[in-house]
Amino acid sequence: MAETLEALIGKVALGDRRAFSALYDATSAKLFGVALRILNDRAGAEDVLQETYMKVWRYADRYAANGMSPMTWLITIARNTTIDRLRRNRETEDVDALADRLSAKGPTPEQTAVARSEAGRIARCLGELDPQRSAAVRWAYLDGLSYSELSKKLDVPLNTIRTWLRRSLQSLQECMDR
């Protein structure tokens, strides 16, 4: 199979349209699967597949020098094209999200005062916890560390981390209710 794909890519490098069609038939399902798995969007994956084969047509002459298997080379092109698509989409989404945030109203002075008061109470309650458990709560719920990351960071068994966090949250709730 690899020899066949290499021969097809070689012919594509020379501008052979039949070889290109045969290469497409032999590999498009796999490359479409790669794009679809990354994008999780059928229409987007179809667009990426088209861009991928345009690049294959344009750069087939570069294949021989890269040392990859033909399928690896094709998958790499599809994967990179898909990632480029994600980046372009993310930049557009980021601009839209920024516009939404800029147009959104901020908190009222009353809401700001209440939030400060609550933050002070939470900080006081966190201060009542054992320092190591307080740090675990902060890292888990403010910094987003996973239980396994906390376990490694604190050099404590995973189940102990779970117990600490559950009991610490119960203590925080009791403190906040006072």
C-alpha positions as CSV (number, residue, x, y, z in Angstrom):
1,M,0.0,0.0,0.0
2,A,2.8,2.4,0.9
3,E,4.6,1.8,-2.4
4,T,1.3,2.4,-4.3
5,L,0.7,5.7,-2.4
6,E,4.3,6.8,-3.0
7,A,4.0,6.1,-6.7
8,L,0.7,8.1,-6.8
9,I,2.3,11.0,-5.0
10,G,5.2,10.9,-7.4
11,K,2.8,11.1,-10.4
12,V,0.8,13.9,-8.7
13,A,4.1,15.8,-8.4
14,L,4.3,15.6,-12.2
15,G,0.7,16.9,-12.6
16,D,-1.1,13.6,-13.2
17,R,-4.8,14.2,-12.6
18,R,-5.7,10.4,-12.7
19,A,-3.1,9.7,-10.1
20,F,-4.5,12.5,-8.0
21,S,-8.0,11.0,-8.3
22,A,-6.7,7.6,-7.3
23,L,-4.8,9.1,-4.4
24,Y,-7.9,10.9,-3.3
25,D,-10.0,7.7,-3.5
26,A,-7.4,5.7,-1.5
27,T,-6.9,8.2,1.3
28,S,-9.8,10.6,1.6
29,A,-11.8,8.6,4.1
30,K,-8.9,8.4,6.5
31,L,-8.0,12.1,6.1
32,F,-11.7,13.1,6.5
33,G,-11.8,11.1,9.7
34,V,-8.8,13.0,11.1
35,A,-10.3,16.4,10.3
36,L,-13.7,15.3,11.7
37,R,-12.3,14.0,14.9
38,I,-10.5,17.3,15.6
39,L,-13.2,19.7,14.4
40,N,-16.3,17.7,15.4
41,D,-18.0,19.5,12.5
42,R,-18.8,17.6,9.3
43,A,-19.0,20.7,7.0
44,G,-15.8,22.1,8.4
45,A,-14.1,18.7,8.0
46,E,-15.2,18.6,4.3
47,D,-13.7,22.1,3.8
48,V,-10.5,21.0,5.5
49,L,-10.3,17.9,3.3
50,Q,-10.6,20.1,0.2
51,E,-7.8,22.4,1.5
52,T,-5.7,19.4,2.3
53,Y,-5.9,17.9,-1.2
54,M,-5.1,21.4,-2.7
55,K,-1.9,21.4,-0.6
56,V,-1.1,17.8,-1.7
57,W,-1.5,18.8,-5.3
58,R,0.7,21.9,-4.8
59,Y,3.4,20.3,-2.7
60,A,3.5,16.7,-3.9
61,D,7.0,17.3,-5.2
62,R,8.2,17.9,-1.6
63,Y,7.2,14.4,-0.4
64,A,10.3,12.5,-1.5
65,A,12.6,14.5,0.6
66,N,10.8,14.3,3.9
67,G,11.4,10.6,5.0
68,M,7.8,10.0,6.2
69,S,5.6,7.2,5.1
70,P,3.1,8.5,2.5
71,M,0.1,8.1,4.9
72,T,1.9,9.9,7.7
73,W,2.7,12.7,5.3
74,L,-0.9,13.0,4.2
75,I,-2.2,12.8,7.8
76,T,0.2,15.5,8.9
77,I,-1.0,17.8,6.1
78,A,-4.7,17.1,7.1
79,R,-4.0,17.6,10.8
80,N,-2.1,20.9,10.3
81,T,-4.7,22.2,8.0
82,T,-7.4,21.3,10.6
83,I,-5.5,23.0,13.4
84,D,-5.1,26.1,11.2
85,R,-8.8,26.1,10.6
86,L,-9.4,25.9,14.4
87,R,-7.0,28.8,15.0
88,R,-8.8,31.0,12.4
89,N,-12.2,30.2,13.9
90,R,-10.9,30.8,17.4
91,E,-9.6,34.3,16.4
92,T,-13.0,35.2,15.1
93,E,-14.8,33.8,18.2
94,D,-12.3,35.7,20.4
95,V,-13.2,39.0,18.7
96,D,-16.9,38.2,19.0
97,A,-16.5,37.4,22.7
98,L,-14.5,40.6,23.3
99,A,-17.2,42.6,21.6
100,D,-19.8,40.9,23.9
101,R,-17.8,41.7,27.0
102,L,-17.2,45.3,26.0
103,S,-20.9,45.9,25.4
104,A,-22.0,44.0,28.5
105,K,-22.8,46.1,31.6
106,G,-20.5,45.8,34.5
107,P,-21.6,45.2,38.1
108,T,-23.5,48.0,39.9
109,P,-21.8,49.6,42.9
110,E,-24.1,47.6,45.2
111,Q,-23.1,44.3,43.5
112,T,-19.5,45.3,43.8
113,A,-19.8,46.0,47.5
114,V,-21.6,42.6,48.1
115,A,-19.0,40.8,46.1
116,R,-16.2,42.4,48.1
117,S,-17.9,41.4,51.3
118,E,-18.4,37.8,50.2
119,A,-14.8,37.6,49.0
120,G,-13.7,38.8,52.5
121,R,-15.8,36.2,54.2
122,I,-14.5,33.4,51.9
123,A,-10.9,34.5,52.5
124,R,-11.5,34.5,56.3
125,C,-13.1,31.0,56.1
126,L,-10.2,29.7,54.0
127,G,-7.9,31.1,56.6
128,E,-9.6,28.9,59.2
129,L,-8.6,25.8,57.3
130,D,-5.3,23.9,57.7
131,P,-2.8,25.8,55.4
132,Q,-2.2,22.7,53.2
133,R,-5.9,22.1,52.8
134,S,-6.6,25.8,52.1
135,A,-3.9,25.7,49.4
136,A,-5.5,22.5,47.9
137,V,-8.9,24.3,47.8
138,R,-7.5,27.4,46.1
139,W,-5.5,25.3,43.6
140,A,-8.5,23.1,42.8
141,Y,-11.3,25.7,42.6
142,L,-9.5,28.9,41.7
143,D,-6.6,27.7,39.6
144,G,-8.3,24.7,38.1
145,L,-5.8,22.0,39.1
146,S,-7.1,18.4,38.8
147,Y,-7.2,16.0,41.7
148,S,-4.2,14.1,40.2
149,E,-2.2,17.3,39.7
150,L,-2.9,18.2,43.4
151,S,-1.9,14.8,44.5
152,K,1.4,15.1,42.7
153,K,2.0,18.7,43.8
154,L,1.2,18.0,47.5
155,D,2.7,14.5,47.4
156,V,-0.5,13.1,48.9
157,P,-2.5,10.1,47.7
158,L,-5.3,10.8,45.3
159,N,-8.1,9.6,47.7
160,T,-6.7,11.8,50.5
161,I,-6.9,14.8,48.2
162,R,-10.6,14.0,47.5
163,T,-11.3,13.6,51.2
164,W,-9.5,16.9,52.0
165,L,-11.4,18.8,49.4
166,R,-14.8,17.4,50.4
167,R,-14.2,18.1,54.1
168,S,-12.8,21.5,53.4
169,L,-15.8,22.5,51.3
170,Q,-18.1,21.3,54.1
171,S,-16.1,23.4,56.6
172,L,-16.2,26.4,54.3
173,Q,-20.0,26.0,54.0
174,E,-20.4,25.9,57.7
175,C,-18.2,29.0,58.1
176,M,-20.1,30.9,55.5
177,D,-23.4,30.0,57.1
178,R,-22.3,31.5,60.5
